[in-house]
Amino acid sequence: MESAVATGMEQVLAYHQRTKHRLERYAEGPDFLDWDQQPDPFRRYLGTPLIPLPLQFDQLPDPGLHELTSLQSGKALADWGLTELSSLLRHSLGLAAWKVQGPDRWALRCNPSSGNLHPTEGYLAVRGLQGLHDGIYHYAPHEHALELRARFEATTSDTPPTRPMLLMGLSSIAWREAWKYGERAYRYVHLDLGHAIGALAYAAATLGARLTRVNASEAQLVTLMGLDREDDFIGAERERPDLLLKLSDGTHGEEAAKPLEAWLAQARAAQWHGQANTLSSHPSHQWPIIEEVAEATPSSSEPDRIPDQLPALPEPQAMFRESARKLILQRRSAQAFSGKASLPRASFFQLLDSLLPRPDQVPWNSWPYQSRLHLVLFVHRVDDLSPGLYLLIRRQAALPALKEALREEFLWSQVDGAPAHLSLYHLIGADAKRAARRLSCHQDIAASGCFSLGMLAEFDRALEERGPRAYPELFWEAGLIGQVLYLQAEAAGVRGTGIGCFFDDAVHETLGLSGSRFQSLYHFTVGHPKGDDRLQTLPPYQHLQRS
Ligand SMILES: Cc1cc2nc3c(=O)[nH]c(=O)nc-3n(C[C@H](O)[C@H](O)[C@H](O)COP(=O)(O)O)c2cc1C
């Protein structure tokens, strides 16, 4: 057992090193893009009963983003109908718009994805929900419908009936990312998963509900999502299971959890339907290292949170009070920034504050793990804040290690006017635009916004404490941070963009870091977006003609 962990760790470290972008050479990827091979972003199970979901949500409460703290006044799951379920999916993994440019047309979703390639698939296991047979469903975002994969038989062992329950499973099709990005794709798959977990947490919170991770082994996950059903995937790209989430409703009472074994027994006994579609006609290069590192990082999920004591989020400024659902639907990645306007300092602090892992705050209430990521900020245009490098510490106990590891000449001065609980340090005054652009693969968006950042993970420590499994989890935490930034940026009247392309060790060298104690895993930028007149935007579900 120990040697399996040791081997897993070596594989993770080797993969991480090997898939670094370097100034002189990008990580291994395809020499050219064979557009005919671009995988279909929509998985379908052909031959399954399709249950269309409603698209009218007027009768649902419409809380502001700032109101989404812990469970509020949501309905009991027993009172959920298809509308609540529909809203959960529509506002997380559903379509947000279509973009059209000349002959090209592509869908955007509420959850962002590296290259808009969307490797993440969503499954539901439900029982006792109004309007739905008990069983296992796949969510089809293009149709905004559920595909009934397995229908549970009624069992006598369930009497008296247990309370209604809803589990949400997430899986990934790495080929969708690998097709374009080659070996680095595993990282993007897991960043995207973090965004998807965040998107689901926000959508659940608008319904007064909460999603938390269920401890399930990989074997249990494949059974529950039907991913081990060889015959259903003939000629189709396989999916890897990632995690299972359980929905807790607004009644506050934690239901006596139906043991996972009971779900699995029903899944095994059920009649399954559907044949997975083929996503690209013949994948030309599979990048085997992705499968190898995935094998080395099996799922497990014992929570380990020891949260810092933090005061409640301060009352938000008026602009942060916008409807959460409206912000979720309008979220987009900025393709370019104006390069001129600045961000009010209060908005900047509010944005950073929302990234602190308060256990009652969305999405951190879905993430029962220690924070292991800290932010290095390249501040370009924030009112009354001198441009330069700053550091936001998200777990106070990491301060000594960061001080020891980062460049000696850094100032570590407190930022005037910042809330006292915000561990925000000024490291160095500088025009950091050139450095930010260069480090983020020469992308202008890292320099032309108000600020950009790198997410520094406590890499060695996480792997030592949680084993190889920590590796994808670090990317999930990074994706969650990204999702908060996307939505909070919209609330602040600006816009964000995730940046997966950066030169890893050049970032580390700039900060004076050596070894793998701290590693930058994801970059992000926020600013005033510049529109693109060449693109036309169409509504997301016009093609369904369903009200
Ligand atoms: C993990 C991740 C990495 C990304 N990396 C980049 C990047 O390096 N450069 C960029 O311009 N956009 C990047 N994006 C933005 C995506 O291209 C964008 O999310 C996608 O095109 C979908 O558009 P939307 O966010 O407006 O829905 C990234 C997004 C994610 C989630």
PDBQT file of the ligand as one rigid body, heavy atoms in Angstrom, charges set to zero:
ROOT
HETATM    1  C1  LIG A 601      -9.139  26.762 -16.279  1.00  0.00    +0.000 C 
HETATM    2  C2  LIG A 601      -9.291  27.856 -17.282  1.00  0.00    +0.000 A 
HETATM    3  C3  LIG A 601      -8.183  28.342 -17.947  1.00  0.00    +0.000 A 
HETATM    4  C4  LIG A 601      -8.323  29.379 -18.873  1.00  0.00    +0.000 A 
HETATM    5  N1  LIG A 601      -7.212  29.886 -19.483  1.00  0.00    +0.000 NA
HETATM    6  C5  LIG A 601      -7.332  30.938 -20.334  1.00  0.00    +0.000 A 
HETATM    7  C6  LIG A 601      -6.181  31.559 -20.896  1.00  0.00    +0.000 A 
HETATM    8  O1  LIG A 601      -5.030  31.158 -20.617  1.00  0.00    +0.000 OA
HETATM    9  N2  LIG A 601      -6.380  32.614 -21.724  1.00  0.00    +0.000 N 
HETATM   10  C7  LIG A 601      -7.632  33.092 -22.037  1.00  0.00    +0.000 A 
HETATM   11  O2  LIG A 601      -7.762  34.060 -22.814  1.00  0.00    +0.000 OA
HETATM   12  N3  LIG A 601      -8.741  32.520 -21.507  1.00  0.00    +0.000 NA
HETATM   13  C8  LIG A 601      -8.628  31.465 -20.660  1.00  0.00    +0.000 A 
HETATM   14  N4  LIG A 601      -9.744  30.914 -20.078  1.00  0.00    +0.000 N 
HETATM   15  C9  LIG A 601     -11.071  31.424 -20.420  1.00  0.00    +0.000 C 
HETATM   16  C10 LIG A 601     -11.802  30.430 -21.335  1.00  0.00    +0.000 C 
HETATM   17  O3  LIG A 601     -11.287  30.534 -22.632  1.00  0.00    +0.000 OA
HETATM   18  C11 LIG A 601     -13.309  30.694 -21.283  1.00  0.00    +0.000 C 
HETATM   19  O4  LIG A 601     -13.781  30.309 -20.008  1.00  0.00    +0.000 OA
HETATM   20  C12 LIG A 601     -14.053  29.922 -22.336  1.00  0.00    +0.000 C 
HETATM   21  O5  LIG A 601     -13.738  30.372 -23.623  1.00  0.00    +0.000 OA
HETATM   22  C13 LIG A 601     -15.548  30.031 -22.142  1.00  0.00    +0.000 C 
HETATM   23  O6  LIG A 601     -15.958  31.364 -22.169  1.00  0.00    +0.000 OA
HETATM   24  P1  LIG A 601     -16.770  31.977 -20.954  1.00  0.00    +0.000 P 
HETATM   25  O7  LIG A 601     -15.881  31.962 -19.753  1.00  0.00    +0.000 OA
HETATM   26  O8  LIG A 601     -17.119  33.373 -21.405  1.00  0.00    +0.000 OA
HETATM   27  O9  LIG A 601     -17.973  31.112 -20.723  1.00  0.00    +0.000 OA
HETATM   28  C14 LIG A 601      -9.610  29.908 -19.148  1.00  0.00    +0.000 A 
HETATM   29  C15 LIG A 601     -10.719  29.420 -18.462  1.00  0.00    +0.000 A 
HETATM   30  C16 LIG A 601     -10.570  28.411 -17.527  1.00  0.00    +0.000 A 
HETATM   31  C17 LIG A 601     -11.778  27.923 -16.787  1.00  0.00    +0.000 C 
ENDROOT
TORSDOF 0
